[in-house]
Amino acid sequence: MPNDPPGGSDDSRDHLENNDPDSSRPPEGVPASVEFMEMMRQAAARFRPASTPDNPVEVPLTPPPKFDYSFDEDEDEEFELADEYEDDLLDDEGKAQPTPRRKRRRRSRTIGIIAGIVRTMIIIVVAAGLTATIFTWFTPNEFLTTDVRESLSVAIATDSASALPTALPTPNWARRIGIVSGHRGPQNDPGAICPDGLTEAEINFNVAQQVVQGLQSRGYTVDLLDEFDPRLDGYQATALVSIHSNTCQSFGEVVSGFLVASAAARAGSGGTDEQLVDCLAQHYAVASGLERRTGVTVDMTDYHTFREINRQTTAAIIELGFMLADRDVLTSRPDALANGITDGILCYLEPGVIEPTVEGIPGDT
């Protein structure tokens, strides 16, 4: 009809609307965006030109809209998290428990916070170092007075010296000491003999075994050795002392006193042998009450044990006294003689610790 509106007559439009399958309303619960698009489609259909015999309009038959309830990935993840939380909502005691995915998110956030703190600390340290360096470069020498600079130099030097590592002392058990009991051994060599049968080997052994006990009580490792002990071949120790006594014969006069010596081959070098000899002489003289005699014999300075032991072993030989003139001291006071030798060895091992003693009483001279 010529007077009908462009969209066709009302009857035709009503007919199309009633027969258009797209005109169906969306069901309840459809998202608003889908409902809005459907309304727009229906409004557009109202303004289509009417179909006439001369100008037929083909209206495509479209199936009813299919309402897709799918969502984007974020919405899927939220629903999935909600489902997981609902599944694990309560534990055995009825308390809410987070899901594993929520735990991972919290852990990642915690790691991020810690990493941020570490980065901040690194930046602060680097900035402080750069700032101090710049201030040091541009600070004039006149900024500090001469007295202050000298005081700082002394303080820095003192701190540097105190920071140097010091060697730990060697424990006593790690220090070996050899004590040779003169003339003792399977050879049955008695050494010097007095008319009444008193032997040098007997006197030496009585003193030597007490020296061993005294050193062991201080924690040292001590070997009691025979005169020709096979262990003396290459023997290595911190110190070695060979104990002997002098002859019992008469020289027409009273000959008394003790002698102490080291190897002649190493004499005069100022080495450890002479230090041991000096310590033995000092402490034995106080403990025994005997005087030190001079003029040692070749038998002492070229003692066979000096040639057998390791060259690094500090060694000395001592003659306790003369078996005739000093008989009473040698036989009745072996403990005092042993204390003098023990203290002499300790004087060498622990300088400044042991004082000369008489009968074990410190400082009583």
Phi, psi and omega in degrees: 000139186290334183268001179287152178293163185304332182276004183096172181290167180295323181295320181294322180291321178295324179296319180293320183293324182286333182258355180282119179294341181283351184279358180293141182283146177291151180292167179296147177088003179282140178305150183299324181297321179291320179295322179295318179297323178294320178296320178297320180295320180293322178296321179294327181292334181291334184259016173289148176295144181291151180272123178239164178300328181279332183225075181293142178247123178273119178261112181295135177275107180256142179291158178304145181300140175263121183274112181269121182264017179285153182233173180285178186296323181294317179296321177300317183294321180296315179295323180295319177297320179297318179298315180298319181294322179294322180295321182253032188296318185239142174265192183298332182264005179084014180262144179291139180235133178291154179281162179303323181293321177296324177297319180295320179297316179296320180296318179295322178295320179297316179298321179297320179295316179297317179299322178295320178296317180297316179300320180297317179297318179298317180297320180296316181296314180298317179297319179296318178297316179295319180296316179297320179297316180296317179297323179294319180297319189260008176272121181291154179297334182283357181296325178252143179287166181297320180297318180295318180296320179294320179296319178295321179296318178296317181296318180295318179296321179295317179296321180295320180292320181288339181278349181293135180293142178250144182288134178287141179294147178288128179297151183301321184295340180272000180251118183265140179230134178253132177239115180266122174271105187307132176069006177276145177148178182292349181287348181055043177268110183283346186075215178291146182229134176273161180304330181273005177097359177294128183250153177295318182302324180294313180297315183299317184292321179301322180281317186299317183292329177286328175296317179300315181295320180296318180289322178296327178294340176269002176094005181277155174270119189234137176248126171269114189249150174277171180300314179243050181292131179298338179291344181288345180289107182072022185299131180244127179202166176291325179202152176221134178230128177257127186257125179223172174229154184271171188304160179255007183279162181264136178254016182079359178207167180282118178243115185226162176120172179244163177228146177216138184207166175237181183295131180297331182295336181245008181288149176082357181273352181071023183275195184290333178301314181292327176296318179295318180298316181297318179296316179298315182298317182295310186281325181290324178299319180290317184288323185269335185078008179264157178267153178274127178267155175257176178078055178291156183268167177295329179301333179272312184288337178245034181304137188298329181295328178300328181277342185269324185284168177297142184295340180276355181275120177290130186217152177208159176235140181230135172260112188300329182161176179273130186293345179268302185284328184254023185303317184297317179294317185292327186263330186259345183231049180296331179293320179294320178295320179295322178297322179296318179291318180299314180295325178296320178292318178295326175302322179285320183283325183232075184303135177081000182264319186261131175256152178301138182229157173239122181054033177081006180261114183299137173073000181272100182252000000 
